[in-house]
Amino acid sequence: MSAEAFVKAAENRRTIYKLGKNAPVSDAKIEELVNAAILNVPSSFNTQSTRLVVLLKEEHERLWDITASTFEGLVATGAVPEETFKNQTLPKIQMFKAAYGTILFYEDPAHIKGFQEKFAAFKDHFEPWADHSNAMHQYFLWTALESVGFGANLQHYNPLINAPVAEQWKLPTDWRLVAQMVFGSPEAPAGEKAQKPIEERVKIFGKQ
Ligand SMILES: Cc1cc2nc3c(=O)[nH]c(=O)nc-3n(C[C@H](O)[C@H](O)[C@H](O)COP(=O)(O)O)c2cc1C
């Protein structure tokens, strides 16, 4: 692949909130992309601690129903004001539910522990490095999904939903949920994005 094609794919990756259920590719293609992320994204010391859970169609809708009921529980205890839930949280959750799928990005701490013991000098680095690698999986899939015609956005309802989600899909309870990527047919363009000056953000030394 040319560098230009790679940059085009990066430019095409944007946050798209309004998503629908018309998948531009088959579920098998989605699976292929997810497997490609797992196989090709690097991890520190090759720990391979990232875990991906893909929820499609009804399973995806169940995730957002679980998120809504979790918030209803918080409203009942007074932790979240009912107005905030009704006017802000619920409309957002309904918008996510209208999409085609969600990818849950996890870290399995069991695969980090051994490295922390073996390389004690780097002990405190393994968790942030695991998050870096997890984020690379997110970026890979965000870009890949949008390159095949989906739109996507990244959400963080963890840790609120961790326990009911683990229970629903029988996932190991020690897996740490890092992010949720909602994807579906793009139903509205991305918003405007302001860019800070490149000169403030990039320094090059030794350029011809
Ligand atoms: C690490 C990270 C965390 C983010 N968390 C959220 C989030 O919780 N909710 C959300 O709506 N967008 C989230 N975003 C999306 C950013 O707001 C968005 O990427 C940024 O405004 C740039 O817009 P673009 O994605 O269209 O390029 C996150 C992005 C990154 C990289």
PDBQT file of the ligand as one rigid body, heavy atoms in Angstrom, charges set to zero:
ROOT
HETATM    1  C1  LIG A 301      -8.401   8.632  23.696  1.00  0.00    +0.000 C 
HETATM    2  C2  LIG A 301      -9.684   9.214  23.169  1.00  0.00    +0.000 A 
HETATM    3  C3  LIG A 301     -10.810   9.222  23.951  1.00  0.00    +0.000 A 
HETATM    4  C4  LIG A 301     -12.030   9.692  23.452  1.00  0.00    +0.000 A 
HETATM    5  N1  LIG A 301     -13.170   9.600  24.217  1.00  0.00    +0.000 NA
HETATM    6  C5  LIG A 301     -14.351   9.973  23.700  1.00  0.00    +0.000 A 
HETATM    7  C6  LIG A 301     -15.552   9.773  24.437  1.00  0.00    +0.000 A 
HETATM    8  O1  LIG A 301     -15.546   9.252  25.546  1.00  0.00    +0.000 OA
HETATM    9  N2  LIG A 301     -16.718  10.177  23.864  1.00  0.00    +0.000 N 
HETATM   10  C7  LIG A 301     -16.767  10.739  22.625  1.00  0.00    +0.000 A 
HETATM   11  O2  LIG A 301     -17.856  11.069  22.160  1.00  0.00    +0.000 OA
HETATM   12  N3  LIG A 301     -15.632  10.918  21.889  1.00  0.00    +0.000 NA
HETATM   13  C8  LIG A 301     -14.436  10.542  22.402  1.00  0.00    +0.000 A 
HETATM   14  N4  LIG A 301     -13.296  10.705  21.653  1.00  0.00    +0.000 N 
HETATM   15  C9  LIG A 301     -13.354  11.322  20.316  1.00  0.00    +0.000 C 
HETATM   16  C10 LIG A 301     -12.671  12.706  20.243  1.00  0.00    +0.000 C 
HETATM   17  O3  LIG A 301     -13.489  13.675  20.828  1.00  0.00    +0.000 OA
HETATM   18  C11 LIG A 301     -12.383  12.992  18.765  1.00  0.00    +0.000 C 
HETATM   19  O4  LIG A 301     -11.548  11.975  18.244  1.00  0.00    +0.000 OA
HETATM   20  C12 LIG A 301     -11.707  14.336  18.562  1.00  0.00    +0.000 C 
HETATM   21  O5  LIG A 301     -12.584  15.393  18.885  1.00  0.00    +0.000 OA
HETATM   22  C13 LIG A 301     -11.225  14.524  17.126  1.00  0.00    +0.000 C 
HETATM   23  O6  LIG A 301     -12.289  14.355  16.200  1.00  0.00    +0.000 OA
HETATM   24  P1  LIG A 301     -12.241  13.231  15.069  1.00  0.00    +0.000 P 
HETATM   25  O7  LIG A 301     -12.315  11.893  15.746  1.00  0.00    +0.000 OA
HETATM   26  O8  LIG A 301     -13.420  13.490  14.186  1.00  0.00    +0.000 OA
HETATM   27  O9  LIG A 301     -10.937  13.378  14.337  1.00  0.00    +0.000 OA
HETATM   28  C14 LIG A 301     -12.079  10.216  22.140  1.00  0.00    +0.000 A 
HETATM   29  C15 LIG A 301     -10.917  10.208  21.352  1.00  0.00    +0.000 A 
HETATM   30  C16 LIG A 301      -9.753   9.711  21.839  1.00  0.00    +0.000 A 
HETATM   31  C17 LIG A 301      -8.544   9.673  20.951  1.00  0.00    +0.000 C 
ENDROOT
TORSDOF 0
